[in-house]
Amino acid sequence: MSQKQIQLAVLKQAVANQGRDFATKDVSESKQMKDAHPDLVSHSHYHSFVGAALSQHHDILGIIEVRKGTSRGSRWEKNGLASPSIAATVDVPATRPSQVHSTELGPQYRKDAIFKARMRLHQSWYRANILRMPYGTGPKSTDTSHYGNMLTRPDGEAGHNFLTPQIAQTARDRVAQGGGAEPYRLFHDMLSSQPMCFNLFGPLVKDHVLACRLLSALVPETVAEVTRVAIEWAPQPAEAYLNDRTSFDAFIEYRTLDGHQCALGIETKLTEPFSQNEYDGERYRRWMRVQGTPWRPDAETTVHDIQHNQLWRDHLLAFAMRHQPDSPYTKTRLMVIYHPEDRDCAHVMSGYRKLLREDDDTLIVMPLDRLVQDWTTVIADGPQRAWIQDFHVRYLELERSAGCRGSCSS
């Protein structure tokens, strides 16, 4: 006898009937588990069999082990990814179109760089094993090529590229405002940094109390109040700043305990490189002549280089918001969030840092894993903790998809 005799369908239902936090014995002692496994219940290792089955199928069940060796076995938490996508159903509905593909990783892209290929595979794994949905086409709405990281049109439009229904609605609201957000990429491309930005900052748009608590873990000031959180945002009119289309992926306006108003512009990177277009001219250079410039004098000839041109413009925009005539801000910063395994982005950030004065504090470089860890320490139990744990699974727990292989497309 072993955990192989545990019926997965029954196990799913037993887990679905538990609260967000439960122990192994809460499942093994449930009526449906005992009724379904009469030959195992009397076995001395029955509870261990159930625990082993929970561990083996944790991805499908949407759970994570948070503590071992309690009096009732391991403690488990639902990571939220099993609801509403898979917790509500034991099996993929028979009427679902293309259900034969729902657990396949789907085609990859053979020309991807190493990190992008790794992340595309992980997003394909997430779609197949967590969302349990078929793959779609992309990356553009007019493309007909299938990729494992793409959601089908119905699944994308239903908001399954987002960790919660509330985040999906925030994305819809932003699209309705026009400008900035690209609807098809946002709702269908799981590899894009844009949905990642919504998944990270979307809950803060309407919950400024949560935003205040989380922002306090990122900036050195004591944050008293967050007054605005926006995604895909730029100050207006553009002519008063850089006079171009440079914008922040996310923007947070806040007030410190001593009454100062501050702002944080945020650039989020997943796999996309910085823009390879090179912009320069007086509309940018005029801000480098302002007193208090963060750039070194000897950086004048290199700040506009193509490798970090977009980063320079993002930084300029944050700086311009502070030094604009009649600016309400006493401090503005740019934060760049990047994946810890994205070595190319880390290299760009390291090179750009050398162009700044040693005492500069207007640029914050934040690895994604450190940000999530910092936020996890200040988030209480409940839906908010489930959200940040779900984010960790989708974007940082790459070991879950290690060893997976998908077919390649050119």
N, C-alpha and C positions, 0 to 999 in steps of 0.2 A: 504494500500500500504506500502511496505517496501523494504529493500535491497534484499530480497529474490527474487524479480521480475527482478533483474538485471541478464542478461544472461551472464554466466561465459565465454563462448566461445568468445562473443563479447568483453567483458571486457579484456580478454587476448590480443586480437588483438589490441584494443585501447592502451593498455599499451605498447605493442611491438612497436607501431608506435611513441612512445614518445622518447625523449632523455634520457640520464641516470638520469637526475634530472628533476622532473616535479611536478606540483601541481594537486590536486584533480580536479579542474575545467578544467585543460588541457585535462583530460580524459572525464569528463562529457559533455564538450562542443564540443567534437569531432563529426564529421559527422556520423561515424558508430554507436556511442552510441545513438545519437539522433534519427537516422533512425530506430534503433532496439527497441527503447523504447518510441514510440510516446505517450503512455498513461501516462508515468511518467514525461516526460520533463516539462509539465506545472505544475506539483505538486510543492508546495512551498518548499518541503524537498528533491527535486530531487538530488541536489548536495550532500546533506547529505547521501542519499541512496547510491550514488556512493562511497562516502568516506567510509561508513560502509562496503560496498562490498570489497573495496580495502584492508581494514583492516582484514576482515574475511578471505580473500583468499591470503594474502600476501606471504605465503609460495609457493603456486602454481605459483603465478605471479612473484616470485623472486624479491620482493621489500621490502624495509624497510622504516618506517616512521621516518624522521629525524627532523621534526619540525611541531608543531600544531599551528592552529589559525592564519594563514596568511590571507591576503585579498582574496586569491584564494583557501582557504582550506589548508589542511595539505600539507607539502612538502614531496616528496618521492624520494628515490634513488633506482635504480636497483642494486641489490647486485651482479650481474654478473653470478649468478648460473642459471639464466633462459636462458643463452646463452653460448654455442650453444645448450645445451641439451634440453631446453624446450621453449626458446623464439622463436626459429625458427618454432615451430609447435604448433598449438592450442590444438591438441589432440595427444595421442600416435598413431602412424601409425597403421592402421588395419593389415598391413602385418608383423608387428613386431612379431617374435617368442616369445612365452610365455608371451604375453602381459597381460594375465589374472593375472599375478603375479606382474605387474609393480608397483602397488600401495600397495602391501602387505609388511609388515615389514619383514616377513620371519622368519625362525627358529632361535632361540637364543641357548645359551649353558648353561644348567642348573647348571654346576659346576663352572661357573665364580665367582670370588670374586665380592664384591659389586660394586666397581668402574668400573671394567672391564665390568661387566654386563650392567652398566649404559651407558658406552661409546659404547659398541656393539649395544645397542638399538638405541642410537643416530645416529650412522653411518647407521644403517638399515633404520631409519626414513629419513635420508638425501638421501640415495639411492632411496627410494620409493617416497618421496614427492618433492625433489629438482631435482634429476637427472631423476626421473620417469623411472627407469630401473628395470628389473627383477633381482632377486638375483641369485647368482651362487654357485659354490662348492669350498671347500677348507678346511683348509688353505693351504694345499700343492697342487701342480698341479696334483698329483695322487689320491687325495681324491675325494670321490663321495658324501660326506655329504653336504647338502645345509645349508647355513647360510645367514642371512639377511645382514651381513656386507661384503659379497663377491660379486664381479661383475662377470658377465658371461665372458667367454673367449673373445667373440667379443667386448664387451664393455670395458673390461680391456685393450685389445690390442689396442683399439681405443684411449686410453689415458684418459678415463673418471674418473680415480682415482686422477686426477690432476686438479687444479683450472683453469688453462689456457692451451691452446695448446703449448705455449712456454715452460711451466714447463714440460709438457709431453715430448717434444723434448729433453729437458735437461736430463730427466731421460733415454731416449733412448740412448742418447750420452754416458751417464755414463755406462750403461750396455754394450755398444759396447767396452768400454775400458777394460772390464773384471775385475773380482775380486770385492769383497765388496758388490755390489748390488745384491739382490736376485730377479730375474725377475718376477716370479709368484707372490710372496708376494708384490713386489713393485707395480705391475700393477693391481692386483686384490683384495688384502686385504685392505679394507678401515679402518680397526682397527689397522693396523700396524703403528709403529712410523716411518718407513722408508719413505713411501709416505708423511707423515706429514712433515718430514725434507725437502723433495724436495719442498713441497708446501710452506714451510716457507723460505727456502734459495735459491730455484731454480731461482727466478727472479734476484738474486744478482750475479749469476755465470758470466753472460756476461755484466751486467750493474754495473760497478764499481763506477759510480757516485752515483747511488742509494745506493749501498753498503756502500759508505763512509758516506752518510747522516744517514743511519740507524745504522751503527756501532757506530757513534758518540753518539747515545742515550744509548749505552750499556757499554762503557768503559770510564774510567776517563780521559784518555789522549785526547788531541785535535787531531783528525784524519785529516791528510792532504790528504791522498791518500790510497785507497785500491788497492793492487797490485795483489791479487789472492783470489778467492773464489772457493773452491772445496767441493764436497760432497762424503762421504765415502772415506776418505783419511788418509794416514799414511806416515810419513817420511821414506825415504829409504837411505841406506839399513837397514833393520830391525835389523841386528846384531849390528849396531852402537847405537841402542837405547835400546829397551827392548828384542829384539831377539824373538818376538812372533808375534801374529796376531792382537795385539791391534791397533785400529784405531779410528779416530774421525768421528762422523756422518757428521760433517761439519767442515771446516777449513777456516779461514780468515787471510790473511797476509796483514799488513798495515804499513804505514809510518806516524809518528807523525809530527806535525808542526815544532818541533825542529830537525827533520831529523833522529830520531831513528826508526829502523825497529822492529816491534812487530808482535806477532802472537796470535791468539785465536783459541784453539781447542774447539769443541762444541759437547756435548752429549745431544741428544734429547730423552726424555722419554714420552710415551703416556700411555700404559697400561702394557707393558712388564716389568717384574721386572729386576733388575740387574742380570747378569749372576750368577748362583749358583755354578760355578766351582771355586775352590780355587787354585791359583797359588802363588808360592813363590820361593825364591832362590836368588843366588848372582846376577843374571842378573837384578833383581829388587832392591835388597838391596843396591847395590853399589851407586845408585843415592841418597839414604837417607843419605849417608855419605858426600855428597858434601856440601861445605860451602853455607849457605843461605837456607838450607832445610826448607820447610814450616811445617814439622811435628814436634810435640813436642817430646822431648827425651823419655818420658814415654809412647809414642805410639808405640814404637818398637815392642812390643809383640802382638799388636792388629790390626795393620794396614792391615794385610793380611786376617782378618776374612772374612768368606764367605758372610756375609751380605753386605759388601761394598768392596769386593775384586776387582770387575770390576771398581768401582769408583776410587779406589786407583791406579790401573794400568793406567786408563785414565789420572789421575793427574800426575803420574810418567812420562808418555809420554810427556805431556806438559812441565814438569820441565826439562826433559832430552833434549828437543829441545833448551832450553835456555843455558844449561850447557855443551852441546856437544862441544868438541874442535873445534874452528873456527866457532862457531855458529854466524850467522849474526844478531841474535835477542838480543835486550837489555831487552826485557820483553816478557814473554809468560804466558798465562793463560789457565785455563780450565773453560768453562761455562757449567753448567748443567741446561737444560731447562726442566721443568716438569709441568704437568697439576695441577692447583690449587686444584682440588678435589682428587688428588692422595695422600692420607694420608700416605700410605706405603712408597712412595718415599720421601715424606717430612720428615718422621721419620728417614729414612736412612741418608738423608742429614744432619739432625740435629745431629745425632750420630757421623757422620764422621767429622763434624765441630769441635767437641770436641778434635779431634786428632791433630788439627792444632794450630800453634802458634797464639796468639791473634792478632799480627800485620800482619798476612799473608794476602796478596792480590792476590794470584795466583789462587784462586778459586772464581768464581762468581756463586751464586745460583739464578736462574731466573725463577720465576713462569711464565707460558705461558701467562696468562692474563695480567701481568704487561708488558711483552715484547711487546705484541700486542698493548696495550694502549700507550706505549712509541713511538712505530713506527707510530701509527695513528696520533699522534700529529705533526709529521714531514713530513708526506706524503701529497702532494698536491692533489687536485681533479683530477679525470681522471682515467685511467686504473689501476694505482698503488693503488689508494684508493679503487677501486672496488675489487682488489685482496685481500687487507688486510681485507676488510669487509667480503668478501666471506670466508676467512680463519676463521674469528671470528664466522660466522654462523656454519661452519662445525665442529669446534673443541671446541668452548666455549659456545655457546648459547644452553645449554642443556635444558633450560626451554621449548624450542620449541618442544621437544619430550617428555616432561613430560606427564605422563598419558597414553602413548602408551604401548601397550602390544603385544608381539610376541609369537608365539608358541615356546616351548622349545624342544631342542634335547639333548640327553645325550651324 
